[in-house]
Amino acid sequence: MNLLRTRIIAGLAVLLLPVAGIGMAGAARAEVPEPATTGPAPIEPVPAELAAPSPAVLYAEGAYAEAVAAALARGDAHGDAGMDALAARALLAQARLAPRGERAGLVGRALEAARRAVARDPQHLEGNLQLALALGYQGRAMGNLAAHQRGLAEEARAAIDTALAVAPDNPWAQALLGSWHVEIVTGAGPLLAATLYGASLDEGLQAFRTAEAHPEVSLLVLHQMALHLLSYDSRSFARQAERMLMAARARDAGTHFERHMARQADRLLRALRSGSHAMLAREIERERLTF
């Protein structure tokens, strides 16, 4: 009886082994956690500097203080001369729109940012352009004698020459070269300008013609060249200035600052066309006293 029971149990065991194997395998699989299928995989957080608007977008929208802060932060984080140059540009735009008492400080900060850009990359085009602009505004604000003693004209000319070496046909660089000549001749007179700096009206006018002929010349450049010509001699250069201001009106004004300057160009053009020399002189003086 015991022998028969043993054989029956052994036979049942043989029959149950395949089933037991499947059961054990199933049990083993059940112990391995299945991938979660209840939702999408977690999204990695976007770095704050990529999630926020770029400094260039902030500048275009007219958020100048925010553009400056963002550009300077990126410039320091990455050693980026372009960000320092953008900060300088935003600071100059902010200075143009700020109350008079705040302008000198903003121009000084712009000058620091531009110098930092050039220190990072001496051949940086935008950095050298913004440096020349900031020096011009600062020199106009402090007066001819103080600017001469500080060597601002020489520093500005070095920045312009560097920009021209990098991009000879750049309309901003050509316009700044022309402005450098005409501004010095306006302030010092032809003889002293030539003696001290080698500046001449003819070279300034030639640079202006080169800038004006460039197909990508901006309304900002056209407005500034017209202002320099009218400041020098509003009677002799009325026709050239009017042509530049009319061309400025036809240019796109894609940024907040360009839209502001388009309105300034319209004001200057209306004063020029008014036939009133006194009205034109007041508008020229108002523009030049911006900085």
C-alpha positions as CSV (number, residue, x, y, z in Angstrom):
1,M,0.0,0.0,0.0
2,N,2.8,2.4,0.9
3,L,4.6,1.5,-2.3
4,L,1.5,2.2,-4.4
5,R,1.0,5.5,-2.6
6,T,4.6,6.5,-3.3
7,R,4.3,5.7,-7.0
8,I,1.0,7.7,-7.3
9,I,2.6,10.8,-5.7
10,A,5.7,10.5,-7.9
11,G,3.5,10.3,-11.0
12,L,1.5,13.3,-10.0
13,A,4.7,15.2,-9.4
14,V,5.9,14.4,-12.9
15,L,2.6,15.6,-14.3
16,L,2.6,18.8,-12.2
17,L,6.2,19.9,-12.9
18,P,5.5,21.8,-16.1
19,V,2.6,23.6,-14.5
20,A,4.7,24.4,-11.4
21,G,7.4,25.7,-13.7
22,I,5.0,28.1,-15.4
23,G,3.7,29.2,-12.0
24,M,7.1,29.9,-10.6
25,A,8.1,31.8,-13.7
26,G,5.0,33.8,-13.4
27,A,5.7,34.4,-9.7
28,A,9.2,35.5,-10.6
29,R,8.0,38.0,-13.2
30,A,5.4,39.3,-10.8
31,E,8.3,40.3,-8.4
32,V,9.9,42.5,-11.1
33,P,8.4,46.0,-11.1
34,E,6.8,46.9,-14.4
35,P,7.5,50.3,-16.0
36,A,5.0,53.0,-15.0
37,T,2.4,53.5,-17.6
38,T,0.2,56.0,-15.7
39,G,1.6,59.2,-17.3
40,P,4.4,60.8,-19.4
41,A,8.0,60.8,-18.3
42,P,9.0,63.7,-16.1
43,I,10.1,66.9,-18.0
44,E,13.5,68.3,-17.1
45,P,13.3,71.9,-15.8
46,V,14.4,74.5,-18.3
47,P,17.3,76.7,-17.1
48,A,16.0,80.1,-16.0
49,E,18.1,82.0,-18.5
50,L,16.6,80.0,-21.3
51,A,13.0,80.3,-20.0
52,A,13.2,84.1,-19.7
53,P,13.0,86.4,-22.7
54,S,16.5,87.0,-24.2
55,P,18.3,90.3,-23.7
56,A,17.8,91.1,-27.4
57,V,14.0,90.6,-27.1
58,L,13.9,92.7,-24.0
59,Y,15.8,95.5,-25.7
60,A,13.5,95.4,-28.8
61,E,10.5,95.6,-26.5
62,G,11.9,98.7,-24.7
63,A,12.5,96.9,-21.4
64,Y,15.9,98.5,-21.2
65,A,16.7,98.0,-17.5
66,E,15.8,94.3,-17.7
67,A,17.8,93.9,-21.0
68,V,20.8,95.4,-19.3
69,A,20.6,93.2,-16.3
70,A,20.1,90.0,-18.3
71,A,22.9,90.9,-20.8
72,L,25.4,91.7,-18.1
73,A,24.6,88.5,-16.3
74,R,25.2,86.4,-19.4
75,G,28.3,88.4,-20.3
76,D,29.8,87.6,-16.9
77,A,28.7,84.0,-16.9
78,H,30.0,83.2,-20.3
79,G,32.6,85.9,-21.0
80,D,30.5,87.0,-23.9
81,A,31.5,90.3,-25.4
82,G,28.3,90.4,-27.5
83,M,26.3,90.5,-24.3
84,D,28.3,93.4,-22.9
85,A,27.9,95.3,-26.2
86,L,24.1,94.7,-26.1
87,A,24.1,96.0,-22.5
88,A,25.9,99.2,-23.7
89,R,23.4,99.7,-26.5
90,A,20.4,99.3,-24.1
91,L,22.0,101.7,-21.6
92,L,22.4,104.3,-24.3
93,A,18.8,103.9,-25.5
94,Q,17.7,104.1,-21.8
95,A,19.8,107.3,-21.4
96,R,18.1,108.9,-24.5
97,L,14.7,108.4,-22.9
98,A,15.6,109.1,-19.3
99,P,15.1,112.4,-17.3
100,R,18.0,114.7,-17.8
101,G,19.4,114.1,-14.3
102,E,19.8,110.3,-14.9
103,R,21.5,110.4,-18.3
104,A,25.1,111.0,-17.3
105,G,25.0,107.9,-15.1
106,L,23.5,105.7,-17.7
107,V,26.0,106.9,-20.3
108,G,28.9,106.2,-17.9
109,R,27.5,102.6,-17.3
110,A,27.3,102.2,-21.1
111,L,30.9,103.2,-21.5
112,E,31.9,100.7,-18.9
113,A,30.0,97.9,-20.6
114,A,31.4,98.8,-24.0
115,R,35.0,98.9,-22.7
116,R,34.4,95.5,-21.1
117,A,33.2,94.1,-24.4
118,V,36.3,95.3,-26.2
119,A,38.5,94.0,-23.4
120,R,37.0,90.6,-23.9
121,D,37.4,90.8,-27.7
122,P,39.4,93.7,-29.1
123,Q,38.1,93.1,-32.6
124,H,34.4,92.8,-31.6
125,L,32.5,95.0,-34.1
126,E,29.4,95.9,-32.0
127,G,31.6,96.5,-28.9
128,N,33.7,99.0,-30.8
129,L,30.7,100.7,-32.3
130,Q,29.0,101.1,-28.9
131,L,32.3,102.3,-27.4
132,A,32.6,105.0,-30.0
133,L,29.0,106.0,-29.5
134,A,29.3,106.2,-25.7
135,L,32.5,108.2,-25.9
136,G,30.8,110.7,-28.3
137,Y,27.8,111.1,-25.9
138,Q,30.1,111.5,-22.9
139,G,32.3,114.0,-24.7
140,R,29.3,116.1,-25.8
141,A,28.0,116.2,-22.2
142,M,31.3,117.2,-20.6
143,G,32.3,119.8,-23.2
144,N,35.1,120.1,-25.7
145,L,37.9,121.1,-23.3
146,A,37.2,118.3,-20.8
147,A,36.8,115.8,-23.6
148,H,40.1,116.9,-25.1
149,Q,41.9,116.6,-21.8
150,R,40.5,113.1,-21.2
151,G,41.5,112.0,-24.7
152,L,38.0,110.9,-25.6
153,A,38.3,111.8,-29.3
154,E,41.4,109.7,-29.7
155,E,39.8,106.7,-27.9
156,A,36.7,107.1,-30.0
157,R,38.7,107.2,-33.3
158,A,40.6,104.1,-32.3
159,A,37.4,102.2,-31.7
160,I,36.0,103.5,-35.1
161,D,39.2,102.4,-36.9
162,T,39.0,99.0,-35.4
163,A,35.3,98.6,-36.4
164,L,36.2,99.7,-40.0
165,A,39.1,97.2,-40.1
166,V,36.7,94.5,-39.2
167,A,33.8,95.6,-41.4
168,P,34.8,98.3,-43.9
169,D,31.4,98.7,-45.5
170,N,29.4,98.7,-42.2
171,P,27.1,101.7,-42.4
172,W,27.3,102.3,-38.6
173,A,31.1,102.4,-38.7
174,Q,31.1,104.7,-41.7
175,A,28.5,107.0,-40.1
176,L,30.5,107.1,-36.9
177,L,33.6,108.0,-38.8
178,G,31.7,110.9,-40.5
179,S,30.3,112.0,-37.2
180,W,33.7,112.0,-35.6
181,H,35.0,114.4,-38.3
182,V,32.0,116.7,-38.4
183,E,31.5,116.8,-34.6
184,I,35.2,117.9,-34.1
185,V,35.0,120.5,-36.9
186,T,31.8,121.8,-35.5
187,G,33.2,122.1,-32.0
188,A,36.7,123.3,-32.7
189,G,36.6,124.9,-36.1
190,P,38.3,123.6,-39.2
191,L,41.8,124.8,-38.4
192,L,42.0,123.6,-34.8
193,A,40.2,120.3,-35.7
194,A,42.8,119.6,-38.4
195,T,45.7,120.6,-36.2
196,L,44.8,118.7,-33.1
197,Y,43.0,115.6,-34.5
198,G,43.5,115.5,-38.3
199,A,39.7,115.9,-38.6
200,S,38.2,117.5,-41.8
201,L,34.7,118.3,-43.1
202,D,35.5,116.7,-46.4
203,E,36.4,113.4,-44.9
204,G,33.3,113.5,-42.8
205,L,31.0,114.1,-45.7
206,Q,32.6,111.3,-47.7
207,A,32.0,108.9,-44.9
208,F,28.4,110.1,-44.7
209,R,27.9,109.5,-48.4
210,T,29.3,106.0,-48.0
211,A,27.0,105.2,-45.1
212,E,23.9,106.7,-46.8
213,A,24.5,104.7,-50.0
214,H,24.5,101.4,-48.1
215,P,21.3,99.4,-48.8
216,E,21.0,98.4,-45.1
217,V,21.5,101.8,-43.6
218,S,19.1,102.2,-40.6
219,L,16.9,105.1,-39.7
220,L,19.0,105.7,-36.6
221,V,22.1,106.3,-38.8
222,L,20.2,108.5,-41.2
223,H,18.8,110.6,-38.4
224,Q,22.1,111.1,-36.7
225,M,23.9,112.1,-39.9
226,A,21.2,114.6,-40.7
227,L,21.5,116.1,-37.2
228,H,25.3,116.4,-37.5
229,L,25.0,118.2,-40.9
230,L,22.3,120.6,-39.6
231,S,24.4,121.3,-36.5
232,Y,27.3,122.2,-38.6
233,D,25.5,124.4,-41.1
234,S,21.7,124.1,-41.4
235,R,21.6,126.4,-44.5
236,S,24.3,124.8,-46.6
237,F,23.3,121.2,-45.8
238,A,19.5,121.6,-45.7
239,R,18.9,119.6,-48.9
240,Q,21.2,116.7,-47.9
241,A,19.7,116.5,-44.4
242,E,16.2,116.6,-45.8
243,R,17.0,113.7,-48.1
244,M,18.4,111.7,-45.2
245,L,15.4,112.4,-43.0
246,M,13.0,111.4,-45.7
247,A,14.9,108.2,-46.2
248,A,14.7,107.6,-42.5
249,R,10.9,107.8,-42.6
250,A,10.9,105.0,-45.2
251,R,12.9,102.6,-43.1
252,D,11.3,99.9,-40.9
253,A,11.1,100.8,-37.2
254,G,11.1,97.3,-35.6
255,T,12.3,98.1,-32.1
256,H,10.9,100.4,-29.4
257,F,14.0,102.7,-29.7
258,E,13.7,102.9,-33.5
259,R,10.1,103.9,-33.2
260,H,11.0,106.6,-30.8
261,M,13.8,107.9,-33.0
262,A,11.5,107.8,-36.1
263,R,9.3,110.3,-34.2
264,Q,12.4,112.5,-33.5
265,A,13.3,112.3,-37.2
266,D,9.8,113.5,-38.1
267,R,10.1,116.4,-35.7
268,L,13.4,117.5,-37.2
269,L,12.1,117.2,-40.7
270,R,9.1,119.3,-39.9
271,A,11.3,122.0,-38.3
272,L,13.5,121.9,-41.4
273,R,10.6,122.3,-43.7
274,S,8.9,125.0,-41.6
275,G,11.0,127.8,-43.2
276,S,11.7,129.1,-39.7
277,H,15.4,129.2,-38.9
278,A,14.6,129.9,-35.3
279,M,12.3,126.8,-35.0
280,L,15.0,124.6,-36.7
281,A,17.7,126.0,-34.4
282,R,15.6,125.1,-31.3
283,E,15.0,121.6,-32.6
284,I,18.7,121.0,-33.3
285,E,19.6,122.3,-29.9
286,R,17.0,120.2,-28.2
287,E,18.3,117.1,-30.0
288,R,21.9,117.9,-29.2
289,L,21.2,118.5,-25.5
290,T,19.7,115.0,-25.2
291,F,23.1,113.9,-23.8
